Amino acid sequence: MPSSFSCTFLPFLSHLPLELMASLLTVVVVTLLCVGSGGGRAIAQAVQRHVVGDDLGWDLSSNLAAWSKDRIFRVGDEIWFAYAAAEERILELRSSDKLEECDLDDPIGMYTSGVDKVRLDGEGARYFASSTSENCKNGLKLRVRVVPRATNDEHTRFAAVSAEAAAGPVPSASARLKAPQLLWIAFVIAVAMWF
């Protein structure tokens, strides 16, 4: 296997080791994807990934009611449960009554891996509880109200309000980085990482 790269259209790259060329190629591809994916960025930013209980995870020490109080769960979002699988299982229950009473009979779902992702596919309420009745009664349960995705009009209004509220000067067109500049920056970073 050759240890250098032959490049006729960029002769200054012709004697670089393959490992450096691979790093450069990776940086260039990632940069181009970031620069060229403006349309996909709005979709990717719209989906939220909620880790239930934040750093504490699904645990009695978490205050899940406070954690979920001001959160907005939208269709398409994901909630992630992190817990000790040897000690805990999570049940998805059918109704608010079953959740409030910690009636764990006949769940509609069970999560057992210790790290579970649940995609919120539709509007409405979802109910999750510890599989241990005692833990459920001590507050290890979660009600998630899933609302529709914001419409384009709502995104536009939010963006306009956010832009008006932002402080600071508006950069001139010459202050913005263009794709060729980003590629050179990526190249310099990759070379710096090599040495």
C-alpha positions in Angstrom: 0.0 0.0 0.0 1.5 3.4 -1.0 2.3 5.8 1.8 1.7 9.0 -0.1 -1.0 10.4 -2.3 -0.6 11.4 -5.9 -2.7 14.4 -6.8 -2.3 16.0 -10.2 -4.8 18.8 -9.7 -3.4 20.0 -6.4 0.4 19.3 -6.7 1.2 20.7 -3.2 -0.8 17.8 -1.7 1.1 15.1 -3.7 3.6 14.1 -1.0 1.3 14.1 2.0 0.9 10.7 3.9 -2.3 8.8 3.3 -3.3 9.3 7.0 -3.2 13.0 6.7 -5.1 12.9 3.4 -7.8 10.8 5.0 -8.1 13.4 7.8 -8.2 16.3 5.3 -10.9 14.5 3.3 -13.0 13.9 6.4 -12.7 17.6 7.5 -13.6 18.8 3.9 -16.6 16.5 3.6 -17.9 17.4 7.0 -17.4 21.1 6.2 -19.2 20.8 2.9 -22.0 19.0 4.5 -22.4 21.7 7.1 -22.2 24.5 4.5 -24.5 22.8 2.1 -27.2 21.5 4.4 -29.0 24.8 5.2 -32.4 23.3 4.4 -31.8 20.2 6.5 -30.5 22.2 9.5 -34.0 23.6 10.3 -35.4 20.0 10.5 -32.5 18.7 12.5 -32.8 21.6 15.0 -36.6 21.2 15.3 -36.3 17.7 16.8 -35.5 17.7 20.5 -33.9 14.9 22.4 -35.0 15.0 26.0 -33.0 12.9 28.6 -35.5 12.2 31.3 -34.2 13.5 34.6 -31.2 15.1 33.0 -28.0 14.0 34.7 -29.8 12.0 37.4 -31.7 10.0 34.8 -34.7 7.9 35.7 -34.2 7.6 39.4 -36.0 8.3 42.7 -33.6 11.1 43.4 -34.9 12.9 40.2 -37.8 15.2 40.5 -39.5 14.1 37.3 -42.5 16.4 37.9 -40.3 19.4 38.1 -38.1 18.2 35.2 -41.1 17.9 32.8 -43.1 20.9 34.1 -41.9 23.6 31.6 -40.8 21.3 28.8 -42.5 21.2 25.4 -42.7 17.8 23.8 -43.5 17.9 20.1 -44.4 15.2 17.6 -41.1 13.8 16.3 -39.1 14.5 19.5 -37.4 11.7 21.4 -37.3 11.0 25.1 -34.4 9.0 26.4 -34.6 7.0 29.6 -31.3 6.1 31.4 -31.6 3.8 34.4 -30.0 0.8 36.1 -31.5 -2.1 34.1 -30.7 -4.6 36.8 -32.9 -2.7 39.3 -35.5 -1.0 37.2 -37.9 -1.4 34.2 -40.1 1.3 32.8 -43.7 0.7 31.8 -45.8 2.7 29.4 -49.3 2.8 30.8 -52.7 3.3 29.0 -54.2 6.2 30.9 -53.7 9.0 33.3 -55.8 7.1 35.9 -53.5 4.1 35.7 -50.5 6.5 36.2 -52.0 8.3 39.1 -53.0 5.1 40.9 -49.8 3.3 39.9 -51.9 0.5 38.4 -49.1 -1.4 36.6 -51.3 -4.2 35.3 -51.6 -4.5 31.5 -49.0 -2.0 30.3 -48.9 -1.1 26.6 -45.0 -1.1 26.6 -42.0 -2.1 28.6 -38.5 -0.8 28.5 -35.7 -2.9 29.9 -32.3 -2.1 28.3 -31.1 0.6 30.7 -30.9 3.2 27.9 -34.1 3.5 25.9 -35.2 5.9 23.2 -38.9 6.6 22.8 -40.0 8.5 19.7 -43.0 10.7 20.2 -44.8 9.9 17.0 -48.2 11.4 17.6 -50.1 14.1 19.5 -51.6 13.4 22.9 -50.5 12.1 26.3 -48.1 9.3 27.1 -47.7 7.8 30.6 -44.5 6.1 31.9 -44.0 4.6 35.4 -41.5 2.5 37.3 -42.3 -1.2 37.1 -41.9 -1.2 40.9 -45.2 -0.1 42.5 -43.4 1.4 45.5 -41.1 3.5 43.3 -44.1 4.6 41.2 -46.0 5.7 44.4 -42.8 7.6 45.5 -42.9 9.7 42.3 -41.0 7.7 39.7 -43.5 8.3 37.0 -43.8 10.7 34.1 -46.7 12.2 32.1 -45.7 13.6 28.6 -48.1 15.8 26.7 -47.1 15.7 23.0 -48.1 18.8 21.0 -48.0 19.3 17.2 -44.9 20.5 15.4 -44.7 24.3 15.1 -45.9 25.5 11.6 -43.6 27.4 9.3 -45.5 30.6 10.2 -44.7 30.0 13.9 -41.0 29.4 13.0 -40.9 32.5 11.0 -42.5 34.6 13.7 -40.2 33.2 16.3 -37.1 33.8 14.2 -38.2 37.4 13.5 -38.8 38.1 17.2 -35.5 36.4 18.1 -33.7 38.5 15.5 -35.2 41.7 16.7 -34.4 40.9 20.3 -30.8 40.0 19.6 -28.3 42.6 20.7 -25.2 43.6 18.8 -24.2 44.9 15.4 -25.2 43.2 12.3 -22.1 41.9 10.5 -21.4 43.2 7.0 -21.3 40.8 4.1 -17.5 40.9 4.0 -17.4 39.6 7.6 -19.2 36.3 6.7 -17.1 33.3 5.9 -17.6 31.8 2.4 -17.2 28.1 1.5 -13.7 28.4 0.1 -12.6 30.2 3.3 -14.1 27.4 5.4 -12.3 24.8 3.3 -9.0 26.6 3.9 -9.7 26.8 7.6 -10.6 23.1 7.6 -7.3 22.3 5.8 -5.3 24.3 8.3 -7.0 22.6 11.2 -6.4 19.2 9.7 -2.7 19.9 9.1 -2.4 21.3 12.7 -4.0 18.1 14.0 -1.4 16.0 12.1 1.6 17.7 13.7 
